[in-house]
Structures are given as C-alpha cells and as structure tokens.
Amino acid sequence: MTESEFETLAGAALAALESAFEAVLPDADVQAKGEGMLEIEFEDGSKMVINRHGAAREIWVAARSGGFHFRHDGSAWRDTRDGTELFAAVSKLASQQAGTPVVLSAP
C-alpha cells in the first residue's frame, strides 16, 4: 500500500469512527485532534485514542484495556493479533469503557 492510499483509507476510517461515535454516544466528548487522531472521552472521564501511524501503515487504538494495532488487508482494517475488524473491536472496547453496549457501524 502506498502512503497516499494509506492516508486516504485511514482518513476515511477515522472520519467514519468519529461520525459513528457521535451518533451512538451523544454524551461522549468526541474530538478530532490534529491530523489523524481521534480522542473519545467517556462520561466517567476515561479516554480512548484512535490514530493513524503512517510509518507502520496502521491504525492504533489506545483504550483502558490496552493498545491495539489494525492493518488494512485489502478490504477491511484488521487487528494484527487476532484479525478482528476495526469497528467491531472498537465497539467492544467502547462498550467496556462506557459501561453500556456500543455498536459502531462501518460505512
């Protein structure tokens, strides 16, 4: 994947995650922080940070339960450890932090 392709795919994924969070968790503080980073602050004050990492061509997620790396496989962003799709993984992580079910839909 070229740098340009990565930037396009990662940018679209982050924008979709931002929209999905705003639609599903209106009480969370969702902010785009500069180029390529999204910060979600939950009602309890905990945070999740999602950002693109150009050198590795990955999207990284930092949540209360740990750090996760996602690489595009040609059709979807997948966890580099267990293959979980990005939106499914972030939904699970957000549910744990929010204390309520969160389902983020991929576009």
Backbone bond lengths (Angstrom), bond angles and torsions (degrees), N, CA, C in turn:
res aa  C-N    CA-C-N  psi(-1)  N-CA   C-N-CA  omega(-1)  CA-C   N-CA-C  phi
1 M - - - 1.438 - - 1.530 108.24 -
2 T 1.324 115.74 133.26 1.460 119.64 178.33 1.527 109.96 -77.24
3 E 1.316 115.57 165.27 1.461 120.15 178.12 1.526 110.60 -61.56
4 S 1.300 116.57 -40.35 1.465 121.42 179.59 1.530 111.27 -63.56
5 E 1.323 116.25 -44.40 1.473 119.78 177.40 1.521 110.72 -62.30
6 F 1.332 116.25 -43.37 1.462 120.14 178.32 1.521 110.70 -59.31
7 E 1.329 116.95 -48.98 1.464 121.02 -178.19 1.529 110.94 -58.85
8 T 1.318 116.73 -41.69 1.468 120.94 179.50 1.525 111.01 -65.28
9 L 1.326 117.16 -49.38 1.466 121.04 -178.52 1.526 112.26 -66.19
10 A 1.322 116.89 -43.51 1.464 120.64 -179.27 1.523 110.36 -67.46
11 G 1.325 117.02 -42.26 1.466 120.54 178.20 1.521 111.91 -60.07
12 A 1.322 116.21 -42.18 1.466 120.25 178.70 1.527 111.00 -65.31
13 A 1.326 117.05 -41.01 1.468 120.52 179.85 1.528 110.87 -64.55
14 L 1.334 117.33 -43.73 1.461 120.36 179.96 1.525 111.18 -65.47
15 A 1.325 117.15 -40.88 1.470 120.40 177.64 1.526 110.92 -63.56
16 A 1.328 117.06 -40.57 1.462 121.15 178.59 1.525 111.19 -66.54
17 L 1.332 116.92 -39.46 1.470 120.36 177.27 1.526 110.47 -64.66
18 E 1.321 117.14 -42.19 1.465 120.79 178.85 1.535 110.48 -59.41
19 S 1.321 116.75 -48.16 1.470 121.24 178.99 1.521 111.70 -62.35
20 A 1.325 116.17 -42.00 1.464 120.43 -178.84 1.527 110.69 -64.83
21 F 1.332 117.47 -43.91 1.465 120.30 178.20 1.526 111.06 -61.75
22 E 1.326 117.34 -44.01 1.461 120.92 -179.09 1.526 111.62 -63.18
23 A 1.323 116.62 -33.90 1.463 120.30 179.95 1.522 112.78 -76.27
24 V 1.328 117.19 -36.28 1.463 121.82 -172.71 1.527 112.96 -93.98
25 L 1.323 117.61 -33.59 1.471 121.88 -178.03 1.530 110.13 -123.69
26 P 1.332 117.30 73.17 1.466 119.20 -176.48 1.526 113.91 -62.88
27 D 1.331 118.46 -21.50 1.462 120.78 179.90 1.526 113.21 -85.83
28 A 1.325 117.00 -8.61 1.467 120.30 177.20 1.525 108.98 -81.73
29 D 1.306 116.05 149.77 1.459 121.68 176.73 1.526 107.30 -93.78
30 V 1.331 116.07 107.73 1.464 121.94 -176.73 1.526 107.54 -109.54
31 Q 1.325 116.02 120.67 1.462 119.90 -177.79 1.518 111.52 -135.37
32 A 1.318 114.69 134.98 1.457 120.25 169.98 1.518 106.14 -80.83
33 K 1.310 116.86 125.55 1.468 122.31 -178.37 1.520 108.50 -110.52
34 G 1.301 116.98 95.52 1.456 120.36 179.71 1.518 111.38 67.23
35 E 1.300 114.52 -163.97 1.462 120.36 179.63 1.520 111.17 -76.22
36 G 1.313 116.87 118.59 1.451 119.86 169.89 1.504 117.59 81.46
37 M 1.324 118.64 20.80 1.465 119.49 177.24 1.517 109.82 -137.82
38 L 1.323 114.76 138.57 1.449 123.35 179.33 1.524 107.91 -126.07
39 E 1.327 116.36 130.55 1.459 121.13 178.56 1.524 108.51 -119.97
40 I 1.327 115.81 128.65 1.462 122.22 179.22 1.521 107.40 -117.20
41 E 1.329 116.19 121.56 1.457 120.56 175.90 1.519 107.77 -108.90
42 F 1.320 115.40 123.39 1.452 121.83 -178.05 1.529 110.52 -86.14
43 E 1.326 116.14 167.25 1.469 121.24 -177.05 1.524 112.86 -55.89
44 D 1.338 117.69 -31.47 1.466 120.09 -178.70 1.535 112.79 -82.29
45 G 1.339 117.02 2.78 1.456 121.63 179.16 1.516 114.46 91.44
46 S 1.334 118.05 -9.54 1.465 119.97 178.17 1.528 109.02 -72.99
47 K 1.327 114.88 156.60 1.460 120.09 -176.67 1.521 111.62 -127.06
48 M 1.318 113.42 154.90 1.457 122.57 170.81 1.523 105.58 -127.87
49 V 1.318 116.35 135.52 1.455 120.85 178.02 1.519 108.39 -120.61
50 I 1.333 115.14 130.88 1.461 121.57 179.00 1.524 106.26 -123.82
51 N 1.322 116.26 124.74 1.461 118.47 -179.61 1.515 111.39 -145.27
52 R 1.315 113.50 159.52 1.461 118.68 176.19 1.519 108.57 -91.01
53 H 1.319 115.56 145.34 1.457 121.41 178.80 1.527 106.37 -123.86
54 G 1.340 114.76 97.93 1.457 121.23 -173.49 1.512 115.08 -60.34
55 A 1.330 117.53 -41.47 1.468 120.09 -177.16 1.527 111.42 -60.74
56 A 1.325 116.80 -38.21 1.469 121.21 -179.36 1.524 112.18 -92.02
57 R 1.344 116.85 -8.65 1.474 122.39 -175.19 1.531 110.33 57.10
58 E 1.330 115.16 45.09 1.465 121.62 -178.21 1.519 111.25 -131.43
59 I 1.317 115.29 161.55 1.453 122.93 167.57 1.516 105.48 -105.39
60 W 1.330 115.97 129.51 1.459 121.56 -178.65 1.515 109.52 -109.50
61 V 1.323 116.02 139.89 1.466 122.93 177.88 1.520 108.05 -123.09
62 A 1.331 115.77 125.72 1.469 121.65 174.51 1.520 106.75 -112.78
63 A 1.326 115.85 117.27 1.456 122.02 -178.84 1.526 108.64 -128.50
64 R 1.314 116.00 172.92 1.462 119.78 179.51 1.524 111.27 -56.10
65 S 1.318 116.96 -34.71 1.464 120.34 -176.08 1.526 114.15 -85.94
66 G 1.336 117.86 -2.19 1.453 119.33 176.79 1.513 113.62 141.25
67 G 1.327 114.78 -171.49 1.452 121.81 179.79 1.522 110.86 -109.55
68 F 1.326 115.59 144.42 1.460 121.40 -175.29 1.524 109.06 -138.55
69 H 1.333 116.14 143.97 1.460 122.20 -179.33 1.525 108.28 -120.09
70 F 1.338 115.96 137.50 1.458 122.18 -178.62 1.522 109.27 -126.35
71 R 1.330 115.22 131.88 1.467 121.99 179.66 1.528 107.89 -120.86
72 H 1.317 115.22 142.07 1.466 119.81 -179.31 1.526 109.18 -77.56
73 D 1.338 115.69 130.71 1.467 120.28 -176.78 1.531 112.99 -102.02
74 G 1.333 116.09 11.90 1.458 120.04 -177.75 1.511 111.81 106.08
75 S 1.331 116.76 -21.75 1.465 119.88 178.15 1.519 112.98 -134.13
76 A 1.330 118.16 -24.36 1.468 121.19 -178.34 1.524 109.82 -156.25
77 W 1.335 115.06 161.22 1.464 121.18 173.28 1.514 107.90 -83.59
78 R 1.337 117.55 124.73 1.457 122.30 -175.46 1.524 110.94 -125.44
79 D 1.340 115.35 141.98 1.459 121.92 176.66 1.526 108.00 -59.62
80 T 1.324 115.68 132.59 1.464 119.54 -177.21 1.521 112.85 -71.31
81 R 1.331 117.80 -14.03 1.471 120.61 179.25 1.518 112.81 -94.74
82 D 1.337 116.38 -48.71 1.472 117.09 -173.40 1.531 114.44 -121.99
83 G 1.335 118.18 0.39 1.459 121.30 175.55 1.516 115.44 81.31
84 T 1.329 118.38 4.42 1.463 120.97 179.61 1.520 109.86 -63.38
85 E 1.313 116.34 137.85 1.462 122.42 178.43 1.530 109.74 -67.55
86 L 1.328 117.43 145.32 1.462 123.97 -173.87 1.527 113.39 -53.22
87 F 1.323 118.81 -52.55 1.470 120.87 -175.79 1.526 111.34 -65.63
88 A 1.324 116.98 -36.77 1.468 120.25 177.68 1.527 110.11 -66.42
89 A 1.320 117.01 -42.90 1.461 120.77 -179.73 1.523 111.25 -66.31
90 V 1.334 117.31 -45.07 1.461 120.58 -179.48 1.527 110.20 -66.85
91 S 1.320 118.31 -34.28 1.468 121.23 175.69 1.524 110.48 -60.42
92 K 1.320 116.20 -44.82 1.467 120.77 179.65 1.527 111.07 -64.73
93 L 1.322 116.57 -45.40 1.461 120.84 179.87 1.531 111.31 -64.29
94 A 1.318 116.58 -42.20 1.467 120.66 179.04 1.527 110.95 -66.64
95 S 1.315 117.28 -37.08 1.469 120.65 177.42 1.520 110.56 -61.27
96 Q 1.327 116.23 -41.88 1.464 120.54 178.47 1.520 111.09 -63.10
97 Q 1.325 117.31 -42.81 1.457 120.24 -177.90 1.521 112.50 -75.83
98 A 1.324 117.53 -36.12 1.470 121.15 -177.46 1.518 111.65 -79.16
99 G 1.342 116.66 -21.82 1.459 119.63 -177.31 1.516 112.54 73.86
100 T 1.311 116.09 17.53 1.460 122.45 178.31 1.533 108.51 -149.83
101 P 1.320 118.73 151.86 1.461 119.11 -179.01 1.537 112.44 -60.54
102 V 1.299 115.54 131.19 1.461 122.71 177.55 1.522 106.95 -126.04
103 V 1.322 116.28 123.92 1.458 120.59 177.85 1.516 107.70 -123.25
104 L 1.331 114.88 110.78 1.462 121.31 178.89 1.514 107.85 -99.17
105 S 1.309 116.39 127.02 1.462 120.88 -177.93 1.518 111.11 -96.13
106 A 1.301 115.83 132.02 1.468 121.24 175.15 1.525 107.84 -73.44
107 P 1.329 116.13 145.40 1.487 118.75 -179.53 1.505 111.84 -67.13
